[in-house]
Amino acid sequence: MSTTGDIREDTERSIFGWIKSRFPTVPYADLTRVVLETDQRQLPRSHAEKYELKTIWYWYPLYCLGGIAFVAFVILTITGILLGFFYVPDGRLELNPTTSDLTNPAWNSMLVIMNEIPFGFIVRGMHHWAAHIMIAAVFLHMCRVYFTGAYKKPRELNWLLGVILMLITIMFGYSGYLLPANNLSEGAANIGINMTRASPVIGDQLARLLFGDINTLTGVYILRWYWIHVFILPLLGTALMILHMGLVWLQGVAEPH
């Protein structure tokens, strides 16, 4: 009859065995070895290089999707910083004394960026289209990984990280869609409130946290989603991307057999 200590030992052995079978220690020590003759760091060879395959050239464009998503993220980061200098995260309605129309500081700052700031229209356009490219590239990258079986052992953990990164990318797109504080933003915010309230148990509390109110849409949601878009999601996304690309570097690229 097994004791508590035996059960704990078997559990630890199975957990560490699962990790060791996917992340052995010896090969990774070789990967970081500096070769004295060339003074270059060793990098893992791809499947095509290892077996000198020449028949999978038509797959190569599909293996650029992750890099395209990363380049789009870099462009989004740079253009987002530039836009952040002039954007005002305040969606509360106020009366325009000139036109006597209801407006909000967030939308007014967008008009200033596009019409008065030098190259502001171009920078916002780059940010807009880079967001579309990143979302499309991440989605197609996930499709490529799935249909080529690259999510299987030993890359299960990296697949899960990729799924989380795809969800973060979608949240990036949604939060950025809200920030202009125009009619489309209000429609998207109302949909988001209803979807959030449909969550079990904590739906109303989560909607109040993210949007400020669960009954009427107020301008408070702009500031809250601004913080999510500019601070929370970039921190999570950058950390997970570094881990994701690190695992790719350690385990190599899973090309189709």
N, C-alpha and C positions, 0 to 999 in steps of 0.2 A: 504493500500500500504506500503510495507516494506521499511524502510530507510536503509541508508548505515550502520548505527550502528547495526541494527537488523541483516543484512546479515553477518556482521563481527562476531557478537555474535553467530549466528547459525553455522558459519564455525568453530569458536573456540570450540563450544560445540561438534560438530561432530568429530573434530580432537582429542580432549581430551577424548571423549567417546570411540573412536577407541583404543587409547592407554590404557585407564583404563580397558577396557574389556579384554585386553591381558596381562597387567602388573598391576594388582591390588596392592595397597600399603600394605594392612594389612598382607596378607600371607607372603610377603617378610620380614616384620619385624619379623615374627615368625621364619623364616629360619635362621636369624642371632642371635637368642636368645641363650645365653649360659646357659645350664642346670647345676644348682649348684650341683645336686646329682652326676652326672657323669663327670662334667667338660668337656663335649664334645659339639661341635657345631652341631645344628640340620641340617640334610640334607633332601631334598625332597625324598619321597619314589617313587619308580617306579610303573608303572601300575600293574606289576606282584606281587609286594610286597603288594600293597594296597588291591588288590582283591584276593590274595593268589592263583594265577593261576599256574597250574602245566602242562599245555598242550602246552606251547609255547617254550619248551626247544630247539626245533630245530631252533628257530630264534636267539638264543644267539650268535653264531659265527658272525652273520651279525651285531651285535651291538658292535663288537670289531674293526670295520673298522676305525672309527674315531680315536680311540686310537692308532691303528697301524700307521695311517698317522702321528699322533703327535710324536710317538716314532721315526719314520723315519725322521721327521723334526729335531728332537733333534740330531740324528746321523749325518744328513747332516750339521747341524750347527757346530758341533764339528770337523768333518773331513774337512769341508770347511775352518774353521779357520786355521787348520794345513796346508792345501794345500796353503792357502793364504800367508804363510810365504815364500814360495819358487816360487810361480807363478809370471811370469812377463807379465803384460797385454799390450803387444806390438806386433801387428800383421804385422808390416811393414817388407817387404822383404829386406833381406840383403845377401851379398855374403859370403858364408862360405869359409874362406881361406884354410882350410884343404882339403875339397872335391870339392871346386869350384861349389857348388850347391847353389841355392837360398833357403833360409830358413828364419825363423822369430824367435825373442826372445821368443814368447809365446810357440811355439812348442818345442823349445830347453829347456825351463824350464820344460815342461812336461816330456821330456826325462830324465832330471836330477832328477826329482821327482821319476820317476819309476825305474831308474837304479842306482842312486848314493845315494839318501837319504835313511837312514835306515827305513824300513817298509813303504817307500813311495808308493810302488806298492800296498800294502795292503790297505793303507789309501785311495788311489784313487779308488781302487776297491770297498771299502765300500761306498764311496761317490757315485760312479756310480750306484751300485745296490740299495742303499737306495733311490735314485731318482726314479728309476723304481718302487720300492715298494710303495713309497708315491703317485705317480701319479695313479697307479692301485688302491690303497686303497681309495683315494679320489673319484675316478670315481665310484667304487663299493659302497662307502658310499652314494653318491648322488643317485645311483640307488635304494639302500635300502630305503632311505628316500622317494623317489618318489613312489615306488610301495607299500609301507606300509601306504601311505597317511600322513606321518609325516610333510608334508609341509603346511598342512591346518591350520586353526585357532586353537590356537592362535600363531602359529609358522611361519607365513608368513615372518616376518622380518629375522628370523634366516635362513630360506630357501634362501632368497636373499643374505644374507651374505655368505652362503655356495656356492652359484653360483659364487660370486666374488672370494672366496677363491680357487675354482676350476680353474678359469681363471688365478689367480696368480700362482697356481701350474704349469699350462701349460707353463706360461711365464718363470717360474723357469727352467723347463726342456729345453725349447728352448734356453734360454740364456746360460745355462750350456753347451748345445750342440755346441755352437759357440766358446767357450773359448779355446778348444785345438788348434784352428787355423790350422787345417789340411784340407785335400781335402773335407772331409764330412762337415766340418764347412763352407767352402766357398760355397758349394752347398746349404746348409741350409740358408746362408746369402743371396745368390742370390734369392732364393725363397721368403725369407722375404722381400727383397727390392721390388720385383714385387707385392707381396700381399699388402704391405704398400702403394705403388704408386697407387694401384687400389682403395684406399679409396677415397670417394668423397671430393672435395673441398681442403682438406689439405693433400692429399696423397703425393705429391712431397715434401712439407715442412717437413712432418713427417718422410719420408724416409731419407731426408738429415740430420735430427736431430738424428735419430737412427743409421744410417749407414755411415754418413759422406759424401756420394755422391750418386747420383741416376743413374749414367751412368756406372761407373766402380767401382769395389769393391776394396777398399783400406784397409790397415791395421788399419785404425782409428776405424773401427767398433768394434774391440776387446776391446779397452779401454772403449768405451761407453757402451757396453753390460756388461763389467766387473763391472762398477759402478751400472748398473741396477741390476745385479745378486747379488752383494755383499752388496749393501747399500739400494737401493730403495725398491726392492721386500721384503727383510727381514723385513724392518721397517713396511711396509704395512701389510705383512702377519702376523707378530707377533701381531700387534695391533688388527687386525680383528679376529685372532684366540682367543685372550683373550676375546674379546667381544662375539664371537661365543660360547665359552665354558661357559662364564658367563651366557648367556641366557639359555643354556642347564641346568645349575645348578639351575637357578631360576624357569624355567618352567617344569623341570623334563624331563625324557626320554619318548618319545612317542612310546610306544611299541604297537604291533598289538593287536587289540581287537578280 
